[in-house]
């Protein structure tokens, strides 16, 4: 399915949800989270995560100005007692999305009108609208010069073994070179949780990861089971933002989270995803490590006797045009998982993941660990990452997620920090 048809399908779903609220509408925060995902669907995973974090933080700040349940992110938004948090959430999301995606203005305006029509007219609604407008404007201004633009590319200055080289089929320069300098949302800097050194090319750790991806990640591999092919294809289409917002939508509905709780959960998860991806890109361009397709085609040059070359190796999933180490999907996803487990706990849950871009694959889970397990397998069986890339991304993501949760949007009666590690379902995998 083409990207255009994916967007059209998602947009149709959202139009049905908003224009026919009796069919599927949940609440203002959840509905506009779904609209956010639809509106940002054409973006690359890094840009989508940034837009998601800005949107959901604006929603949180607007709702929190009305409820006062948590410590604010900006601290500059206020609302009179009795202001409608629903109106605040709706307008905050609408204004952020319309600002960044003017081509979607008509759809967003129509959804805004329908959403606001469900709220009785009066001072409470008007005050909520004002709070939403202020929160959106403040978040947009805050992120105006955050390093996400202008675009920058990278070309290697060395062709030594281990160094990233442009990959097939396009052999384009490395993209998103500027993303290593994007100002994070909840951690101190992109370097704060830089990954440790990747394994040496001559090490057994490297050889083990090399042999695995060579065996299961080639486009013509006979050692890739159908279920691993399915997860590779699914998570190639489903970004970290798409996956984990879907997870939070389902968990918050099952647990009956309040509007304020949902606003906080979406904000924290999207902050963590974006910061995980920024951290990953900083590490990627710090180490500039080659992708499996380059490594395996040039296996005879790495000095390791256990890495036989295959000049015809082609990854099952098209290799992204930037360095390999660590895995960005792992960094963003493990960061999100930490937040989700802290908020929703570790009990057995029923989570279903589907995506209009790959309608033949529907995944069912009973815990969040299995989701990240599948994401790790997806990148290895897709032939685009070594297993050690995933392990490093997992470590980085856990650190990012724990810090974001500990230092942001805490309850108003908590201390300056929360002991996130004590609440982890799985601190060390």
C-alpha positions in Angstrom: 0.0 0.0 0.0 1.4 3.4 -0.9 2.0 6.1 1.6 -0.7 8.3 0.1 -3.3 5.5 0.4 -2.2 4.9 4.0 -2.8 8.5 4.9 -6.1 8.4 3.1 -7.2 5.4 5.0 -6.2 6.8 8.4 -7.8 10.1 7.5 -11.0 8.3 6.7 -11.0 6.6 10.0 -10.5 9.8 11.9 -13.3 11.6 9.9 -15.6 8.8 10.9 -14.5 8.9 14.5 -14.9 12.7 14.8 -17.9 13.4 12.6 -19.8 10.4 13.9 -18.8 10.4 17.6 -21.5 8.0 18.6 -19.7 5.3 16.6 -16.2 5.5 18.1 -15.4 8.7 20.0 -13.7 8.2 23.3 -12.8 11.6 24.9 -11.2 14.8 23.8 -7.6 13.8 24.6 -7.8 10.3 23.0 -9.7 11.6 19.9 -7.2 14.3 19.2 -4.3 11.9 19.8 -5.8 9.8 17.0 -6.1 12.9 14.9 -2.5 13.8 15.6 -1.4 10.4 14.4 -3.4 10.8 11.2 -2.1 14.3 10.5 1.5 13.3 11.0 1.4 10.0 9.2 3.4 11.2 6.2 6.4 12.3 8.3 9.5 10.3 8.9 9.5 8.6 12.3 11.8 11.2 13.8 9.8 14.2 12.7 6.5 12.5 13.6 7.8 11.9 17.1 8.8 15.6 17.5 5.4 16.8 16.2 3.7 14.2 18.5 5.6 15.5 21.6 4.8 19.1 20.8 1.1 18.3 20.3 0.7 16.2 23.4 2.7 18.5 25.6 0.4 21.4 24.5 -2.6 19.2 25.3 -1.2 18.4 28.7 -0.3 22.0 29.5 -3.8 23.1 28.5 -5.6 20.4 30.5 -3.3 20.8 33.5 -4.0 24.6 33.5 -7.6 23.7 34.1 -7.1 20.8 36.6 -3.8 21.5 38.3 -3.2 17.8 39.0 0.5 17.8 37.9 3.5 20.0 37.8 3.4 21.9 34.5 5.9 21.6 31.7 5.9 25.3 30.8 4.4 26.9 33.8 3.2 29.9 31.9 -0.4 28.8 31.1 -3.2 29.6 33.5 -7.0 29.1 33.4 -9.8 30.3 35.6 -11.4 27.9 38.0 -14.1 25.9 36.2 -12.5 26.2 32.7 -13.3 23.2 30.5 -10.3 20.8 30.2 -12.0 19.2 27.2 -12.2 22.4 25.3 -8.6 23.2 26.3 -7.4 19.8 25.0 -9.3 20.1 21.7 -8.0 23.6 20.9 -4.4 22.9 21.9 -4.1 19.9 19.6 -6.0 21.6 16.8 -3.8 24.8 16.9 -0.5 22.9 17.0 -1.4 20.6 14.1 -2.9 23.4 12.0 0.2 25.5 12.5 2.6 22.7 11.3 0.2 21.2 8.7 -1.7 24.0 7.0 -2.6 21.7 4.1 -4.8 19.8 6.6 -6.5 22.9 7.8 -9.9 22.1 6.4 -10.0 18.6 8.0 -8.7 19.9 11.3 -11.2 22.8 11.3 -14.1 20.5 10.7 -13.0 18.2 13.5 -12.6 21.1 15.8 -16.1 22.3 15.1 -17.6 18.9 15.8 -15.5 18.4 18.9 -16.4 21.8 20.4 -20.0 21.4 19.5 -20.3 18.6 22.1 -19.3 21.0 24.9 -22.1 23.3 26.2 -21.5 27.0 25.4 -20.6 29.3 28.2 -17.7 30.7 30.2 -16.2 27.3 31.0 -15.9 26.5 27.3 -14.6 29.9 26.4 -12.0 29.8 29.2 -10.9 26.3 28.1 -10.5 27.5 24.5 -8.4 30.4 25.7 -6.1 28.0 27.7 -5.8 25.7 24.7 -4.8 28.5 22.4 -2.2 29.8 24.9 -0.7 26.4 25.4 -0.4 25.7 21.7 1.2 29.1 21.0 3.6 28.7 23.8 4.8 25.2 22.7 5.1 26.3 19.1 7.2 29.2 20.2 9.4 27.1 22.5 10.3 24.7 19.6 10.8 27.3 16.9 14.6 26.9 16.8 15.1 23.5 18.3 17.7 22.2 15.8 15.3 20.1 13.8 15.9 22.4 10.7 17.4 23.0 8.3 18.0 19.5 7.0 21.6 18.3 6.9 23.2 15.2 5.3 26.4 13.3 5.9 29.0 11.6 3.8 31.7 9.5 5.3 35.3 10.6 5.0 36.7 7.1 5.5 36.0 3.7 3.8 37.7 1.7 6.5 35.9 -1.5 7.6 33.2 -0.7 10.2 32.6 2.8 9.0 29.1 3.6 7.6 28.8 3.9 3.8 25.8 4.9 1.7 23.6 1.8 1.3 21.5 0.3 -1.5 19.3 0.8 -3.4 19.8 4.6 -3.5 23.3 4.9 -2.0 22.2 8.4 -0.8 24.1 10.5 1.8 23.2 10.0 5.4 20.0 11.8 6.3 18.9 13.6 9.5 22.4 14.6 10.3 21.0 17.6 12.1 18.8 15.4 14.4 21.8 14.7 16.7 21.5 18.4 17.8 17.8 18.6 18.3 17.0 20.0 21.8 15.3 17.2 23.8 12.0 17.6 25.5 12.7 15.9 28.8 16.4 14.9 29.1 19.3 17.4 29.5 21.0 16.8 26.1 21.3 14.5 23.2 24.7 13.3 24.6 23.4 12.5 28.1 22.7 8.9 27.4 25.1 8.2 24.5 25.6 4.5 23.8 28.8 2.8 24.9 31.3 1.5 22.4 30.0 -1.0 19.8 31.7 -4.4 19.8 35.1 -4.6 18.0 34.9 -6.1 14.5 37.3 -8.8 15.6 35.2 -9.8 18.7 33.1 -12.9 19.1 30.1 -10.5 20.0 30.4 -8.9 16.6 30.7 -12.3 14.8 27.7 -13.7 16.6 25.5 -10.7 15.5 27.0 -10.8 12.0 26.2 -14.5 11.5 22.6 -14.1 12.8 21.6 -11.2 10.6 23.3 -12.8 7.6 21.3 -15.9 8.1 17.9 -14.5 8.8 18.0 -11.0 7.3 18.6 -11.6 3.6 15.8 -11.0 1.3 16.0 -14.6 0.1 16.6 -16.2 3.5 15.1 -19.6 4.1 15.7 -19.3 7.9 13.2 -16.5 8.5 9.9 -17.9 9.9 6.7 -16.3 8.6 5.9 -14.7 11.9 9.3 -13.0 12.0 8.8 -11.8 8.4 5.4 -10.4 9.5 6.9 -8.4 12.4 9.7 -7.2 10.2 7.2 -5.9 7.7 4.9 -4.5 10.4 7.4 -2.5 12.3 9.0 -1.2 9.1 5.7 0.6 8.5 4.6 1.3 12.1 6.8 3.9 13.7 7.6 4.1 17.4 5.1 7.0 17.8 2.4 5.1 16.0 2.9 1.9 18.1 3.2 3.4 21.5 0.4 6.0 21.1 -1.8 3.0 20.1 -0.7 1.1 23.2 -1.5 4.1 25.5 -4.9 4.6 23.8 -5.8 1.0 24.6 -4.3 0.8 28.2 -5.8 4.1 29.3 -9.2 3.0 28.0 -9.1 -0.3 29.8 -7.9 1.3 33.1 -10.5 4.1 32.8 -7.9 6.9 33.1 -9.2 10.4 33.6 -8.8 13.1 31.0 -6.0 14.6 33.0 -4.2 11.2 33.4 -4.5 10.5 29.7 -3.1 13.9 28.8 -0.1 13.3 31.1 0.5 9.7 29.8 0.5 10.8 26.1 2.8 13.7 26.9 5.3 11.6 28.7 5.3 8.8 26.2 5.8 11.1 23.3 8.5 13.1 25.1 10.4 9.9 25.7 10.0 8.6 22.2 11.3 11.8 20.7 14.2 12.1 23.1 15.0 8.4 22.5 15.2 9.0 18.8 17.3 12.2 19.2 19.7 10.3 21.5 19.9 7.5 19.0 20.8 9.8 16.2 23.5 11.5 18.3 25.0 8.1 19.0 24.7 7.0 15.4 26.6 9.9 14.0 29.1 9.7 16.9 30.1 6.1 16.1 29.2 6.1 12.3 29.0 2.3 12.3 28.2 0.4 9.1 25.0 -1.4 8.3 24.7 -5.2 7.9 24.4 -4.9 4.1 27.8 -3.1 3.9 29.3 -5.3 6.5 28.2 -8.6 5.0 29.1 -7.7 1.5 32.5 -6.7 2.7 32.9 -9.4 5.3 36.3 -10.4 4.1 37.8 -7.0 5.1 36.8 -6.9 8.8 39.7 -9.0 10.1 37.3 -11.5 11.8 37.8 -15.2 10.7 34.2 -16.0 11.6 32.5 -13.5 9.3 32.3 -15.0 5.8 31.3 -12.5 3.2 28.3 -12.6 0.9 28.6 -10.0 -1.9 25.0 -10.6 -2.9 23.4 -10.0 0.5 20.4 -7.7 0.3 18.3 -6.8 3.4 14.7 -8.0 3.5 13.6 -4.5 4.6 15.2 -1.5 2.7 18.1 -0.3 4.8 17.5 3.3 6.2 20.1 5.8 4.9 22.0 6.6 8.1 24.4 4.7 10.5 23.4 1.5 12.3 24.5 1.7 15.9 22.3 1.9 18.0 18.8 1.1 16.8 16.5 4.1 16.8 13.3 2.1 16.9 14.7 0.3 20.0 15.7 3.6 21.6 12.4 5.2 21.1 10.3 2.1 21.9 12.1 1.1 25.1 11.9 4.7 26.3 8.1 4.6 25.7 7.8 1.2 27.3 9.4 2.4 30.5 6.9 5.3 30.7 3.9 3.0 29.9 4.9 0.4 32.5 5.4 3.1 35.2 2.0 4.6 34.5 -0.1 1.5 33.7 1.7 -1.2 35.6 2.8 -4.7 34.7 -0.4 -6.7 34.8 -1.4 -8.9 31.9 -3.2 -6.8 29.3 -4.7 -7.3 25.8 -3.1 -5.1 23.2 -3.8 -5.3 19.5 -1.6 -3.5 17.0 -2.7 -3.0 13.4 -1.8 -0.5 10.7 -3.5 0.4 7.4 -0.2 0.3 5.6 0.0 -3.5 6.2 -3.5 -4.7 6.6 -2.6 -8.4 6.4 -0.7 -8.4 9.7 -2.5 -7.9 13.0 -0.4 -8.4 16.2 -1.7 -9.4 19.6 0.1 -9.0 22.9 -0.5 -9.6 26.6 2.5 -7.5 27.8 4.7 -4.7 26.6 8.0 -6.7 26.8 6.9 -8.9 24.0 6.2 -5.8 21.9 9.8 -4.6 22.3 11.1 -8.2 21.7 9.3 -8.2 18.4 10.7 -4.8 17.5 14.2 -6.1 18.2 13.5 -9.2 16.0 11.9 -7.0 13.3 15.1 -5.1 12.7 17.4 -8.2 12.7 15.1 -10.4 10.7 14.6 -7.4 8.4 18.3 -7.4 7.8 18.9 -3.7 8.7 20.4 -4.1 12.2 22.8 -6.3 14.2 21.5 -7.7 17.4 23.9 -5.6 19.4 22.3 -2.5 17.8 19.1 -3.5 19.4 20.6 -4.2 22.7 22.3 -0.8 22.8 19.1 0.9 21.7 17.3 -0.9 24.5 19.8 0.3 27.1 19.7 3.8 25.8 15.9 3.9 25.7 15.5 2.6 29.2 17.8 5.4 30.5 15.9 8.0 28.5 12.5 6.8 29.6 13.5 6.6 33.3 14.9 10.1 33.3 11.9 11.6 31.5 9.5 10.0 33.9 11.5 11.0 37.0 12.0 14.6 36.1 8.8 15.7 34.2 5.1 16.2 34.9 5.1 14.8 38.4 2.1 15.0 40.7 1.8 18.3 42.5 2.3 16.5 45.9 5.5 14.7 44.9 9.1 15.7 45.4 11.2 17.2 42.6 12.1 13.7 41.3 10.4 10.3 41.3 12.3 7.1 41.8 11.4 5.6 38.5 13.7 2.6 38.8 11.8 1.2 41.8 8.6 1.0 39.6 10.1 -0.8 36.6 8.6 -4.1 35.5 12.0 -5.1 34.1 14.9 -2.9 35.0 17.4 -5.3 33.5 16.4 -7.5 30.7 
